[in-house]
Amino acid sequence: MSENKNLDVSNSTLFLHSAGSGVVGIKNVIFGTWVLLYYNQVLGLEPYLASIALGISLFFDAFSDPLVGVWSDRFKSKLGRRHPFIYASIFPLAFCIWLLFIPPSSYDQTYLFLKLLILTVCIRLAITFFETPRAALGPELTKNYDRRNTLNAMGLFFGYGGAILVGFVMLAFFLPETSDYMGSRAYLNPEGYEKLAYFAGFLTLILGFIAASSTHKHIKELHVVPETLNVDIKQVFKEVIETLSNRSWLMIFFGGCLYALFLGLNTGVGNYISIYFWEWTPSDISVFPLAGGVSAIVGAIIAVMISQGREKKNIALFALTGTVLISYIPFVLRLVDPLFEAQTFPNNGSNALWWIMISHQCITDILSVMGWVILISMVFDVVEDSQKKTGRRDEGLFLAGPGLFQKVFSGLGVFILGFVLQFLGFGNTEATIQEMKDPVNNLVLFICIIGPILNIGGLTFIYFYTITRDEYESAVKDLGY
């Protein structure tokens, strides 16, 4: 087994490898959209208990990410550094996702809390063993500065695609209105979540094995761990500290911490807003995920096209700043509507509102995907910049290392969100839509204030990223790639 320094796999291999991002997309939509709503509003778990369980799981995840990253960077086997981890994690991940939404045997608060805690910890550990090594393969599969944008565009296509497919099927087929669950309360039908368990678990298996097998034939050409390299705790900590000395990595890291706090504060909020703020039924917005999918494809294509010959940082900052500026406009207009005699925003249930919101989602999704395609590619470029200085390829550490602190921040955000929901009155699962008006308005106001502050703070750090196109290409040339 010997490394092929000129390895540059086919587009079809890159595409199938990127299917693994679909697994992450499924996990993201489950935790970001459905878990909190299901355990709080459907099963009756107090929101502060649900947030504690989700937050604790993120702390476990935070410490497992860099450890698995370093381990897979130095792992020696006949299947190479990464593939043993990927293959071993797929079935446990799918099984735990299935268990998460299977009806509980008891509705006792302690039982629900422990079930949510144990399964979310297991799911996050399994996704770490799957995604950290899989993502770390990316910088090895192509070292071309612009082609890495294409790889990340494919990854975001599958990432959004997995989330969108699950979201669309859930809204369009699993949550129909019934005599017991009319209007926006159709979101609370427990039968839909049991169907979600089977669908999400099966889709995870399929996408996981496609991704794992796509690069199997290239195992012998991938980077080989030198026989002289040994792993010990002191060495691991020394290398983590050495990694932290890379300025460009640090800027992305600090920006990521603020963004992680923002994500934690937004975990599951979307469905609360759909039910109580916009008063959508699931069927009203069932096509929204599909529109988001088309927008993601458009955003990824635009990112690849406009990045040719240009500096990545400038494009990422433009797209992500635009996303922040546009994202909160409809919510602010609705909140200030009662302050004016003239109507500033269409009423709930109107066709005008539907068209405005789907158009708003498409624009923000295009800009967001553009920014993230380029930003992830910027992280890839740190690998060779560091290798030139340290002599090591630490893809796993660079891609997973930031997760240690970022997931702590995200966990903190989830903790805060749970107590905010409890304080605002979302612990009352019997309240009517009208009774929830003030709580949901206060929730939206909270998000509209804290969201821009955290996002703009994160983008400020990205501004100080220093790796340019010329510097990257010089590093690759010096390394003999």
Kinemage of the C-alpha trace (Angstrom):
@kinemage 1
@onewidth
@group {chain A} dominant
@subgroup {mainchain}
@vectorlist {calphas} color= white
{ca met a 1} P 0.000 0.000 0.000
{ca ser a 2} L 1.593 3.299 -1.111
{ca glu a 3} L 0.221 6.831 -1.344
{ca asn a 4} L -0.544 8.244 -4.783
{ca lys a 5} L 0.343 11.928 -4.352
{ca asn a 6} L -1.269 12.726 -7.696
{ca leu a 7} L -4.571 11.050 -6.816
{ca asp a 8} L -7.470 12.977 -8.333
{ca val a 9} L -10.534 10.741 -8.461
{ca ser a 10} L -13.325 10.906 -11.032
{ca asn a 11} L -16.339 13.170 -10.681
{ca ser a 12} L -18.577 10.116 -10.272
{ca thr a 13} L -16.496 8.951 -7.294
{ca leu a 14} L -16.641 12.416 -5.736
{ca phe a 15} L -20.406 12.451 -6.259
{ca leu a 16} L -21.013 9.048 -4.647
{ca his a 17} L -18.601 9.860 -1.804
{ca ser a 18} L -20.647 13.008 -1.172
{ca ala a 19} L -23.754 10.872 -0.573
{ca gly a 20} L -22.437 10.563 2.978
{ca ser a 21} L -23.344 14.202 3.513
{ca gly a 22} L -26.943 13.094 3.053
{ca val a 23} L -26.601 11.088 6.279
{ca val a 24} L -25.501 14.264 8.045
{ca gly a 25} L -28.421 16.120 6.464
{ca ile a 26} L -30.851 13.551 7.869
{ca lys a 27} L -29.303 13.910 11.313
{ca asn a 28} L -29.427 17.699 11.057
{ca val a 29} L -33.093 17.882 10.078
{ca ile a 30} L -34.028 15.401 12.809
{ca phe a 31} L -32.264 17.337 15.559
{ca gly a 32} L -32.826 20.788 14.091
{ca thr a 33} L -36.521 20.380 13.303
{ca trp a 34} L -38.327 17.399 14.792
{ca val a 35} L -36.799 16.035 18.010
{ca leu a 36} L -37.533 18.952 20.352
{ca leu a 37} L -41.075 19.389 19.016
{ca tyr a 38} L -41.787 15.643 19.280
{ca tyr a 39} L -40.530 15.158 22.815
{ca asn a 40} L -41.955 18.459 24.122
{ca gln a 41} L -45.238 19.078 22.299
{ca val a 42} L -46.177 15.483 21.331
{ca leu a 43} L -44.863 13.346 24.211
{ca gly a 44} L -45.132 16.064 26.878
{ca leu a 45} L -41.518 16.265 28.094
{ca glu a 46} L -40.855 19.639 29.731
{ca pro a 47} L -38.807 21.838 27.345
{ca tyr a 48} L -36.048 22.478 29.884
{ca leu a 49} L -35.575 18.708 30.367
{ca ala a 50} L -35.512 18.130 26.607
{ca ser a 51} L -32.918 20.879 26.177
{ca ile a 52} L -30.763 19.455 28.978
{ca ala a 53} L -30.747 16.038 27.267
{ca leu a 54} L -29.897 17.552 23.874
{ca gly a 55} L -27.250 19.801 25.410
{ca ile a 56} L -25.530 16.962 27.288
{ca ser a 57} L -25.376 14.909 24.080
{ca leu a 58} L -23.592 17.797 22.372
{ca phe a 59} L -20.967 17.870 25.136
{ca phe a 60} L -20.273 14.156 24.537
{ca asp a 61} L -20.130 14.871 20.814
{ca ala a 62} L -17.744 17.775 21.340
{ca phe a 63} L -15.067 15.605 22.935
{ca ser a 64} L -15.532 12.628 20.615
{ca asp a 65} L -15.034 14.631 17.398
{ca pro a 66} L -11.354 15.606 17.796
{ca leu a 67} L -10.467 12.266 19.410
{ca val a 68} L -11.907 10.307 16.487
{ca gly a 69} L -10.290 12.776 14.082
{ca val a 70} L -6.828 12.264 15.562
{ca trp a 71} L -7.386 8.496 15.862
{ca ser a 72} L -8.386 8.129 12.207
{ca asp a 73} L -5.457 10.341 11.118
{ca arg a 74} L -3.095 7.750 12.634
{ca phe a 75} L -5.062 4.507 12.320
{ca lys a 76} L -3.292 1.612 10.590
{ca ser a 77} L -5.224 -1.235 8.949
{ca lys a 78} L -5.623 -3.137 5.685
{ca leu a 79} L -8.621 -0.902 4.985
{ca gly a 80} L -6.577 2.251 5.464
{ca arg a 81} L -7.060 5.080 7.943
{ca arg a 82} L -10.708 6.023 7.428
{ca his a 83} L -12.844 3.175 6.074
{ca pro a 84} L -12.946 0.919 9.181
{ca phe a 85} L -14.621 3.721 11.164
{ca ile a 86} L -17.088 4.512 8.385
{ca tyr a 87} L -18.237 0.925 7.838
{ca ala a 88} L -18.563 0.172 11.565
{ca ser a 89} L -20.822 3.151 12.319
{ca ile a 90} L -23.551 2.932 9.664
{ca phe a 91} L -25.878 0.296 11.147
{ca pro a 92} L -25.743 1.550 14.787
{ca leu a 93} L -26.531 5.054 13.535
{ca ala a 94} L -29.583 3.946 11.534
{ca phe a 95} L -30.838 1.752 14.392
{ca cys a 96} L -30.657 4.552 16.971
{ca ile a 97} L -32.438 7.005 14.645
{ca trp a 98} L -35.242 4.440 14.337
{ca leu a 99} L -35.472 3.991 18.122
{ca leu a 100} L -35.610 7.760 18.703
{ca phe a 101} L -39.103 8.113 17.212
{ca ile a 102} L -40.623 4.754 18.146
{ca pro a 103} L -43.490 5.360 20.662
{ca pro a 104} L -42.223 5.162 24.260
{ca ser a 105} L -43.364 2.467 26.678
{ca ser a 106} L -43.921 5.149 29.339
{ca tyr a 107} L -44.713 8.868 29.351
{ca asp a 108} L -43.067 9.439 32.717
{ca gln a 109} L -40.815 12.527 32.641
{ca thr a 110} L -37.756 10.624 33.889
{ca tyr a 111} L -38.212 7.838 31.338
{ca leu a 112} L -38.649 10.268 28.435
{ca phe a 113} L -35.628 12.275 29.560
{ca leu a 114} L -33.386 9.191 29.795
{ca lys a 115} L -34.588 7.803 26.469
{ca leu a 116} L -33.890 11.098 24.719
{ca leu a 117} L -30.508 11.500 26.435
{ca ile a 118} L -29.205 7.974 25.745
{ca leu a 119} L -30.336 7.846 22.116
{ca thr a 120} L -29.087 11.330 21.220
{ca val a 121} L -25.684 10.537 22.740
{ca cys a 122} L -25.536 7.276 20.753
{ca ile a 123} L -26.612 8.970 17.509
{ca arg a 124} L -24.072 11.760 17.872
{ca leu a 125} L -21.267 9.297 18.677
{ca ala a 126} L -22.209 7.163 15.661
{ca ile a 127} L -22.313 10.182 13.341
{ca thr a 128} L -18.864 11.189 14.632
{ca phe a 129} L -17.401 7.779 13.761
{ca phe a 130} L -19.053 8.000 10.333
{ca glu a 131} L -18.669 11.610 9.241
{ca thr a 132} L -15.344 12.663 10.756
{ca pro a 133} L -13.296 10.033 8.836
{ca arg a 134} L -15.492 10.338 5.729
{ca ala a 135} L -15.129 14.122 5.550
{ca ala a 136} L -11.386 13.807 6.193
{ca leu a 137} L -11.088 11.835 2.942
{ca gly a 138} L -12.086 14.951 0.985
{ca pro a 139} L -8.708 16.727 0.898
{ca glu a 140} L -7.070 13.467 -0.242
{ca leu a 141} L -9.483 12.839 -3.113
{ca thr a 142} L -8.574 16.079 -4.899
{ca lys a 143} L -5.928 18.710 -4.230
{ca asn a 144} L -7.044 21.055 -7.001
{ca tyr a 145} L -7.905 24.495 -5.536
{ca asp a 146} L -11.079 24.978 -7.611
{ca arg a 147} L -12.144 21.315 -7.774
{ca arg a 148} L -12.467 21.302 -4.002
{ca asn a 149} L -15.288 23.809 -4.446
{ca thr a 150} L -16.983 21.259 -6.714
{ca leu a 151} L -16.547 18.520 -4.097
{ca asn a 152} L -18.081 20.700 -1.407
{ca ala a 153} L -20.908 21.709 -3.730
{ca met a 154} L -21.695 18.009 -4.171
{ca gly a 155} L -21.538 17.535 -0.408
{ca leu a 156} L -23.959 20.368 0.229
{ca phe a 157} L -26.237 19.020 -2.509
{ca phe a 158} L -26.538 15.717 -0.646
{ca gly a 159} L -26.573 17.375 2.771
{ca tyr a 160} L -29.465 19.602 1.820
{ca gly a 161} L -30.986 16.795 -0.243
{ca gly a 162} L -31.144 14.374 2.686
{ca ala a 163} L -32.677 17.004 4.948
{ca ile a 164} L -35.087 18.197 2.265
{ca leu a 165} L -36.272 14.708 1.331
{ca val a 166} L -37.004 13.826 4.956
{ca gly a 167} L -38.698 17.187 5.547
{ca phe a 168} L -40.838 16.942 2.407
{ca val a 169} L -41.985 13.372 3.050
{ca met a 170} L -42.772 14.225 6.680
{ca leu a 171} L -44.860 17.295 5.786
{ca ala a 172} L -46.539 15.952 2.656
{ca phe a 173} L -47.273 12.350 3.658
{ca phe a 174} L -46.687 11.638 7.357
{ca leu a 175} L -48.580 14.558 8.977
{ca pro a 176} L -51.986 14.830 7.274
{ca glu a 177} L -54.828 16.646 9.016
{ca thr a 178} L -57.197 14.294 10.858
{ca ser a 179} L -60.288 14.793 12.998
{ca asp a 180} L -58.063 14.748 16.090
{ca tyr a 181} L -55.295 16.921 14.637
{ca met a 182} L -56.763 19.760 12.587
{ca gly a 183} L -54.965 22.803 11.184
{ca ser a 184} L -51.465 23.496 12.460
{ca arg a 185} L -51.974 20.901 15.219
{ca ala a 186} L -51.392 18.254 12.533
{ca tyr a 187} L -47.717 18.721 13.440
{ca leu a 188} L -48.485 16.984 16.738
{ca asn a 189} L -49.834 13.691 15.342
{ca pro a 190} L -47.646 10.950 16.926
{ca glu a 191} L -48.283 8.462 14.095
{ca gly a 192} L -46.300 10.648 11.702
{ca tyr a 193} L -43.190 10.413 13.857
{ca glu a 194} L -43.305 6.612 13.924
{ca lys a 195} L -43.320 6.620 10.109
{ca leu a 196} L -40.405 9.065 10.215
{ca ala a 197} L -38.458 6.532 12.316
{ca tyr a 198} L -38.590 3.874 9.597
{ca phe a 199} L -38.013 6.240 6.681
{ca ala a 200} L -35.046 8.127 8.173
{ca gly a 201} L -33.402 4.943 9.461
{ca phe a 202} L -33.645 3.174 6.089
{ca leu a 203} L -32.405 6.209 4.141
{ca thr a 204} L -29.418 6.495 6.490
{ca leu a 205} L -28.418 2.891 5.728
{ca ile a 206} L -28.623 3.374 1.956
{ca leu a 207} L -26.696 6.655 1.771
{ca gly a 208} L -24.118 5.482 4.306
{ca phe a 209} L -23.152 2.346 2.393
{ca ile a 210} L -23.092 4.195 -0.950
{ca ala a 211} L -20.606 6.706 0.475
{ca ala a 212} L -18.438 4.072 2.159
{ca ser a 213} L -18.178 1.815 -0.891
{ca ser a 214} L -17.541 4.642 -3.391
{ca thr a 215} L -13.921 5.177 -2.323
{ca his a 216} L -13.145 1.586 -1.321
{ca lys a 217} L -11.267 0.934 -4.583
{ca his a 218} L -8.900 3.843 -3.823
{ca ile a 219} L -7.854 2.661 -0.343
{ca lys a 220} L -4.408 1.540 -1.538
{ca glu a 221} L -3.762 4.965 -3.103
{ca leu a 222} L -4.642 7.015 -0.018
{ca his a 223} L -2.178 8.456 2.476
{ca val a 224} L -0.432 5.801 4.564
{ca val a 225} L 0.496 6.380 8.193
{ca pro a 226} L 4.307 6.112 8.555
{ca glu a 227} L 5.435 3.110 10.592
{ca thr a 228} L 7.497 5.448 12.756
{ca leu a 229} L 4.437 7.457 13.816
{ca asn a 230} L 3.138 6.344 17.201
{ca val a 231} L 0.097 7.655 19.035
{ca asp a 232} L 0.316 8.688 22.662
{ca ile a 233} L -1.624 11.185 24.736
{ca lys a 234} L 1.241 13.657 25.072
{ca gln a 235} L 1.798 13.635 21.320
{ca val a 236} L -1.895 14.169 20.623
{ca phe a 237} L -2.066 17.229 22.872
{ca lys a 238} L 1.156 18.587 21.422
{ca glu a 239} L -0.251 18.326 17.903
{ca val a 240} L -3.572 19.885 18.898
{ca ile a 241} L -1.691 22.877 20.307
{ca glu a 242} L 0.443 23.042 17.164
{ca thr a 243} L -2.703 23.021 15.036
{ca leu a 244} L -4.112 25.952 16.997
{ca ser a 245} L -1.155 28.061 15.885
{ca asn a 246} L -2.498 28.245 12.312
{ca arg a 247} L -4.050 31.714 12.048
{ca ser a 248} L -6.504 30.947 9.245
{ca trp a 249} L -7.788 27.891 11.078
{ca leu a 250} L -8.173 29.991 14.241
{ca met a 251} L -10.293 32.585 12.446
{ca ile a 252} L -12.671 29.925 11.114
{ca phe a 253} L -12.676 28.294 14.545
{ca phe a 254} L -13.694 31.447 16.454
{ca gly a 255} L -16.287 32.345 13.842
{ca gly a 256} L -17.619 28.805 14.081
{ca cys a 257} L -17.996 29.075 17.861
{ca leu a 258} L -20.345 32.051 17.536
{ca tyr a 259} L -22.267 30.359 14.739
{ca ala a 260} L -22.547 27.189 16.851
{ca leu a 261} L -24.098 29.191 19.690
{ca phe a 262} L -26.582 30.602 17.167
{ca leu a 263} L -27.445 27.091 15.911
{ca gly a 264} L -27.997 25.874 19.460
{ca leu a 265} L -30.394 28.733 20.140
{ca asn a 266} L -32.327 27.864 16.954
{ca thr a 267} L -32.608 24.098 17.499
{ca gly a 268} L -36.180 23.086 16.679
{ca val a 269} L -37.458 26.677 16.734
{ca gly a 270} L -38.650 26.525 13.111
{ca asn a 271} L -41.586 24.231 13.833
{ca tyr a 272} L -42.714 26.295 16.833
{ca ile a 273} L -42.746 29.330 14.533
{ca ser a 274} L -44.576 27.440 11.759
{ca ile a 275} L -47.296 26.273 14.158
{ca tyr a 276} L -47.845 29.320 16.345
{ca phe a 277} L -46.419 32.333 14.438
{ca trp a 278} L -47.359 31.687 10.796
{ca glu a 279} L -50.075 29.110 11.658
{ca trp a 280} L -49.107 26.857 8.758
{ca thr a 281} L -50.461 23.347 8.381
{ca pro a 282} L -47.913 20.723 7.253
{ca ser a 283} L -49.564 20.565 3.817
{ca asp a 284} L -49.324 24.371 3.449
{ca ile a 285} L -45.536 24.259 3.377
{ca ser a 286} L -44.868 20.727 2.132
{ca val a 287} L -43.262 22.117 -1.043
{ca phe a 288} L -40.970 24.455 0.910
{ca pro a 289} L -38.301 21.740 1.358
{ca leu a 290} L -38.379 21.030 -2.396
{ca ala a 291} L -37.968 24.732 -3.142
{ca gly a 292} L -35.059 24.712 -0.717
{ca gly a 293} L -33.519 21.786 -2.595
{ca val a 294} L -33.687 23.578 -5.935
{ca ser a 295} L -32.241 26.685 -4.292
{ca ala a 296} L -29.385 24.656 -2.803
{ca ile a 297} L -28.494 23.265 -6.233
{ca val a 298} L -28.597 26.754 -7.759
{ca gly a 299} L -26.481 28.163 -4.927
{ca ala a 300} L -23.885 25.400 -5.252
{ca ile a 301} L -23.630 25.843 -9.037
{ca ile a 302} L -23.253 29.615 -8.703
{ca ala a 303} L -20.569 29.162 -6.035
{ca val a 304} L -18.510 26.848 -8.254
{ca met a 305} L -18.874 29.130 -11.281
{ca ile a 306} L -18.059 32.484 -9.679
{ca ser a 307} L -15.185 31.110 -7.582
{ca gln a 308} L -13.110 30.195 -10.650
{ca gly a 309} L -10.002 32.382 -10.544
{ca arg a 310} L -11.226 34.366 -7.521
{ca glu a 311} L -10.371 34.473 -3.831
{ca lys a 312} L -12.634 32.204 -1.783
{ca lys a 313} L -12.851 34.435 1.286
{ca asn a 314} L -14.382 37.380 -0.579
{ca ile a 315} L -17.143 35.252 -2.094
{ca ala a 316} L -17.947 33.553 1.221
{ca leu a 317} L -18.207 36.874 3.063
{ca phe a 318} L -20.449 38.394 0.379
{ca ala a 319} L -22.868 35.453 0.332
{ca leu a 320} L -23.081 34.895 4.089
{ca thr a 321} L -23.448 38.604 4.886
{ca gly a 322} L -26.319 38.774 2.393
{ca thr a 323} L -27.946 35.803 4.114
{ca val a 324} L -27.846 37.535 7.502
{ca leu a 325} L -29.228 40.818 6.151
{ca ile a 326} L -32.190 39.173 4.411
{ca ser a 327} L -33.103 36.358 6.826
{ca tyr a 328} L -35.008 38.328 9.463
{ca ile a 329} L -36.970 40.800 7.297
{ca pro a 330} L -40.353 38.935 7.257
{ca phe a 331} L -40.257 38.314 11.003
{ca val a 332} L -39.495 41.947 11.819
{ca leu a 333} L -42.259 43.179 9.489
{ca arg a 334} L -44.792 40.866 11.131
{ca leu a 335} L -43.748 41.913 14.652
{ca val a 336} L -44.043 45.646 13.907
{ca asp a 337} L -47.334 45.270 12.002
{ca pro a 338} L -49.536 46.080 15.057
{ca leu a 339} L -47.634 49.350 15.549
{ca phe a 340} L -48.903 50.869 12.282
{ca glu a 341} L -52.374 51.676 11.014
{ca ala a 342} L -51.485 50.429 7.537
{ca gln a 343} L -50.723 46.727 7.118
{ca thr a 344} L -46.978 46.045 6.720
{ca phe a 345} L -47.187 42.306 6.046
{ca pro a 346} L -49.856 39.903 4.660
{ca asn a 347} L -52.181 38.057 7.043
{ca asn a 348} L -51.672 34.426 8.008
{ca gly a 349} L -53.415 32.063 5.611
{ca ser a 350} L -53.200 34.444 2.631
{ca asn a 351} L -51.721 33.521 -0.741
{ca ala a 352} L -49.533 36.627 -0.603
{ca leu a 353} L -47.867 35.409 2.601
{ca trp a 354} L -47.197 31.984 1.076
{ca trp a 355} L -45.518 33.428 -2.033
{ca ile a 356} L -43.464 35.941 -0.060
{ca met a 357} L -42.183 33.302 2.359
{ca ile a 358} L -41.269 30.715 -0.275
{ca ser a 359} L -39.469 33.409 -2.309
{ca his a 360} L -37.678 34.580 0.831
{ca gln a 361} L -36.573 31.026 1.605
{ca cys a 362} L -35.241 30.496 -1.925
{ca ile a 363} L -33.142 33.672 -1.867
{ca thr a 364} L -31.672 33.017 1.580
{ca asp a 365} L -30.953 29.357 0.734
{ca ile a 366} L -29.118 30.299 -2.475
{ca leu a 367} L -26.907 32.788 -0.643
{ca ser a 368} L -26.350 30.473 2.325
{ca val a 369} L -25.289 27.510 0.178
{ca met a 370} L -22.981 29.721 -1.879
{ca gly a 371} L -21.246 30.832 1.299
{ca trp a 372} L -20.938 27.380 2.859
{ca val a 373} L -19.593 25.717 -0.312
{ca ile a 374} L -16.717 28.186 -0.308
{ca leu a 375} L -16.210 28.267 3.465
{ca ile a 376} L -15.802 24.481 3.761
{ca ser a 377} L -13.358 24.580 0.859
{ca met a 378} L -11.382 27.203 2.803
{ca val a 379} L -11.076 24.727 5.687
{ca phe a 380} L -9.721 22.110 3.258
{ca asp a 381} L -7.019 24.540 2.129
{ca val a 382} L -5.711 24.836 5.686
{ca val a 383} L -4.600 21.167 5.494
{ca glu a 384} L -1.761 21.773 3.021
{ca asp a 385} L -0.903 25.125 4.583
{ca ser a 386} L -0.309 23.302 7.872
{ca gln a 387} L 1.368 20.270 6.274
{ca lys a 388} L 3.988 22.555 4.760
{ca lys a 389} L 4.851 23.770 8.272
{ca thr a 390} L 4.456 20.566 10.328
{ca gly a 391} L 5.086 17.747 7.847
{ca arg a 392} L 1.798 16.030 8.816
{ca arg a 393} L -1.546 15.645 7.060
{ca asp a 394} L -4.057 16.276 9.844
{ca glu a 395} L -7.347 16.374 7.921
{ca gly a 396} L -9.252 14.670 10.713
{ca leu a 397} L -7.953 17.063 13.346
{ca phe a 398} L -8.610 20.161 11.243
{ca leu a 399} L -12.123 19.120 10.257
{ca ala a 400} L -13.152 17.737 13.659
{ca gly a 401} L -10.965 19.675 16.089
{ca pro a 402} L -13.107 22.834 16.050
{ca gly a 403} L -16.080 20.706 17.070
{ca leu a 404} L -14.730 20.384 20.614
{ca phe a 405} L -15.472 23.992 21.503
{ca gln a 406} L -18.098 24.731 18.861
{ca lys a 407} L -20.336 21.927 20.093
{ca val a 408} L -19.859 23.110 23.654
{ca phe a 409} L -21.148 26.493 22.482
{ca ser a 410} L -23.981 24.818 20.579
{ca gly a 411} L -24.850 22.790 23.676
{ca leu a 412} L -24.890 26.005 25.683
{ca gly a 413} L -27.296 27.463 23.123
{ca val a 414} L -29.603 24.442 23.433
{ca phe a 415} L -29.551 24.762 27.240
{ca ile a 416} L -30.473 28.445 27.009
{ca leu a 417} L -33.217 27.756 24.449
{ca gly a 418} L -34.887 25.160 26.676
{ca phe a 419} L -35.139 27.554 29.586
{ca val a 420} L -36.312 30.352 27.248
{ca leu a 421} L -39.108 28.085 25.966
{ca gln a 422} L -40.007 27.105 29.522
{ca phe a 423} L -40.046 30.750 30.642
{ca leu a 424} L -42.176 31.842 27.670
{ca gly a 425} L -44.825 29.175 28.346
{ca phe a 426} L -44.140 26.389 25.844
{ca gly a 427} L -44.353 23.805 28.616
{ca asn a 428} L -48.160 24.038 28.309
{ca thr a 429} L -48.981 21.478 25.602
{ca glu a 430} L -52.753 22.058 25.945
{ca ala a 431} L -52.692 25.765 24.994
{ca thr a 432} L -54.596 26.945 21.908
{ca ile a 433} L -52.977 28.726 18.969
{ca gln a 434} L -54.443 32.028 20.182
{ca glu a 435} L -53.125 31.525 23.716
{ca met a 436} L -49.630 30.997 22.305
{ca lys a 437} L -49.542 34.316 20.405
{ca asp a 438} L -47.622 36.279 23.022
{ca pro a 439} L -45.136 33.474 23.794
{ca val a 440} L -44.289 32.898 20.125
{ca asn a 441} L -44.002 36.640 19.399
{ca asn a 442} L -41.517 36.940 22.257
{ca leu a 443} L -39.617 33.901 20.954
{ca val a 444} L -39.344 35.422 17.466
{ca leu a 445} L -38.229 38.759 18.930
{ca phe a 446} L -35.509 36.958 20.895
{ca ile a 447} L -34.252 35.180 17.743
{ca cys a 448} L -34.351 38.399 15.670
{ca ile a 449} L -32.116 40.162 18.205
{ca ile a 450} L -29.596 37.450 19.046
{ca gly a 451} L -29.295 35.941 15.535
{ca pro a 452} L -27.765 38.914 13.661
{ca ile a 453} L -25.425 39.709 16.568
{ca leu a 454} L -23.907 36.210 16.628
{ca asn a 455} L -23.744 35.808 12.844
{ca ile a 456} L -22.102 39.166 12.165
{ca gly a 457} L -19.630 38.464 14.968
{ca gly a 458} L -18.716 35.155 13.332
{ca leu a 459} L -18.253 36.730 9.897
{ca thr a 460} L -15.934 39.332 11.408
{ca phe a 461} L -13.514 36.547 12.334
{ca ile a 462} L -13.725 35.020 8.823
{ca tyr a 463} L -12.581 38.384 7.432
{ca phe a 464} L -9.138 37.762 8.976
{ca tyr a 465} L -8.597 34.384 7.216
{ca thr a 466} L -5.276 34.776 5.356
{ca ile a 467} L -4.732 31.872 2.902
{ca thr a 468} L -4.891 33.177 -0.676
{ca arg a 469} L -5.038 31.275 -3.958
{ca asp a 470} L -1.348 31.973 -4.656
{ca glu a 471} L -0.262 30.839 -1.180
{ca tyr a 472} L -2.240 27.605 -1.448
{ca glu a 473} L -0.912 26.719 -4.905
{ca ser a 474} L 2.637 27.445 -3.721
{ca ala a 475} L 2.172 25.084 -0.744
{ca val a 476} L 0.826 22.285 -2.961
{ca lys a 477} L 3.759 22.695 -5.343
{ca asp a 478} L 6.301 22.622 -2.508
{ca leu a 479} L 4.713 19.439 -1.112
{ca gly a 480} L 5.030 17.668 -4.462
{ca tyr a 481} L 1.308 17.201 -5.101
